[in-house]
Amino acid sequence: MDIALPSTGIAILSKWSVRKEVEDGRLKIVNLKEGGLTRSLSLVSSKKTRLSHADKEFILFVKNYPLENF
């Protein structure tokens, strides 16, 4: 993953999405001191594609998953 490497900038990402890079020491987490940050998440699919049973189950899982675990 080459999202935010030394000398190339800053990115706001979920801890989950960069856990491996943090464990490897390639990225560092900088915690926000005040207020935190709220993000909206969206699931997107093509109108032309019929959702499979697995797709529908995944959507239900994401809708019901506690966001603080991300």
Secondary structure as UniProt FT lines:
FT   TURN            6..7
FT   HELIX           16..18
FT   HELIX           19..24
FT   TURN            47..48
FT   HELIX           53..64
FT   HELIX           67..69
//
